[in-house]
Amino acid sequence: MEKCLEAYLEKVEKCLKPLPGSERVDIVKEIKSEMLELQAEGKTAEEVVARLGKPGELAKAYLGDLITKDTSFSWKKVLALCAYYSVAWLSGLFVIPVLIICAPAFMLCGILAPLLGAVKLVDTVLRLGLPGVQYIGITGVSSPVLVFVLSAVFGVALFLAGYGGWRLLVLYIKGMGRVKTGLSL
């Protein structure tokens, strides 16, 4: 393979650096395979590079596809979002970091709030006297049952807000569009 094609692949791989190694290797292999096919069709290295477009844009297209393929939450996707953010530049300077931080944080708080409310309720009902439980509560609410109910309601609201933020992030990335290349992403 020619030096300019190798350099192109190195630039793409650099943009994909935050991804797990196996994901990165698979993407680079797919691009390399496409390059070899184009060369077999008689295209020069310069024509192949021109057809693929800028390495950062191609990496962004792959990352966008990887992220939006499945809208479920996973930490692997958070890594892909970090990689995507590194090549998205100014377009996502505010939106991507805010959503990538807030969505998982809200979901985690949505899970923890009802659990802490339940701990407060169980401690009070069973008179366990667990250390630190006196600090669990809602200002102005003294009933542990009401604290539990409100924490469950707030927990559901926080979790839904986090999940909505995650979905919004995926939609934002889809909306940024894909790079038109010769590859079938």
CORGINOR-V612732 format. One record per residue. RES is the residue in one letter. OMEGA is omega in radians with two decimals (* if undefined). NEAR is the number of other ideal C-beta (glycine too) atoms within 10 Angstrom. Layout:
RES,OMEGA,NEAR
RES,OMEGA,NEAR
This chain:
M,-3.06,12
E,-3.08,14
K,-3.10,8
C,3.09,13
L,3.08,20
E,3.12,13
A,3.11,12
Y,3.14,22
L,3.11,19
E,3.12,12
K,3.11,15
V,-3.12,23
E,3.10,17
K,3.11,14
C,-3.11,24
L,-3.02,27
K,-3.12,12
P,3.14,17
L,3.02,23
P,-3.07,12
G,-3.10,9
S,3.11,8
E,-3.11,18
R,-3.13,20
V,3.13,13
D,-3.13,14
I,-3.13,23
V,3.09,17
K,3.13,11
E,3.12,14
I,3.13,22
K,3.11,16
S,3.11,11
E,3.10,17
M,-3.13,24
L,3.10,13
E,3.13,12
L,3.09,20
Q,3.10,16
A,3.09,8
E,3.09,9
G,3.14,7
K,3.06,16
T,3.13,12
A,3.13,17
E,3.11,11
E,3.11,13
V,-3.14,21
V,3.12,19
A,-3.13,11
R,-3.13,14
L,-3.13,22
G,-3.12,15
K,-3.13,16
P,-3.14,21
G,3.13,17
E,3.10,17
L,3.10,24
A,3.13,27
K,3.13,26
A,3.11,20
Y,-3.14,30
L,3.10,26
G,3.12,23
D,3.13,15
L,-3.10,22
I,-3.02,19
T,3.14,20
K,-3.13,10
D,-3.03,10
T,3.13,14
S,-3.12,8
F,2.97,16
S,3.13,9
W,3.07,8
K,3.11,12
K,3.08,21
V,3.07,17
L,3.11,14
A,3.10,24
L,3.08,25
C,3.10,16
A,3.13,23
Y,3.14,28
Y,-3.11,20
S,3.10,19
V,-3.12,22
A,3.12,20
W,-2.98,10
L,-3.08,6
S,-3.12,12
G,-3.05,21
L,-3.11,11
F,-3.00,9
V,-3.06,16
I,-3.13,20
P,-3.13,13
V,-3.11,13
L,-3.12,22
I,3.08,20
I,-3.03,12
C,-3.07,16
A,3.12,23
P,-3.13,16
A,3.11,13
F,3.12,20
M,3.11,20
L,3.10,13
C,3.10,17
G,3.09,19
I,-3.07,13
L,-3.07,14
A,3.13,22
P,3.11,20
L,3.11,12
L,3.07,18
G,3.11,25
A,3.10,16
V,3.13,18
K,-3.12,22
L,-3.13,20
V,3.13,14
D,-3.12,18
T,-3.09,19
V,-3.10,10
L,3.12,9
R,-3.11,6
L,-3.14,11
G,3.13,9
L,-3.12,13
P,3.09,8
G,-3.10,8
V,3.14,17
Q,3.14,11
Y,3.09,8
I,3.12,20
G,3.11,18
I,-3.09,15
T,3.10,4
G,-3.14,5
V,-3.10,13
S,-3.11,8
S,3.13,13
P,3.10,20
V,3.12,13
L,3.07,14
V,3.13,20
F,-3.12,20
V,-3.13,15
L,3.12,17
S,3.07,25
A,3.12,15
V,3.11,13
F,3.12,16
G,3.10,19
V,3.14,13
A,3.12,14
L,3.13,21
F,3.13,19
L,3.08,13
A,3.10,16
G,3.12,22
Y,3.09,17
G,3.08,14
G,3.10,20
W,3.12,23
R,3.11,14
L,3.10,14
L,3.11,24
V,3.11,22
L,3.11,12
Y,-3.13,16
I,3.07,25
K,-3.09,14
G,3.12,9
M,3.06,18
G,3.12,10
R,3.07,15
V,3.10,18
K,3.12,9
T,3.09,17
G,-3.11,14
L,3.05,18
S,-3.08,6
L,*,14
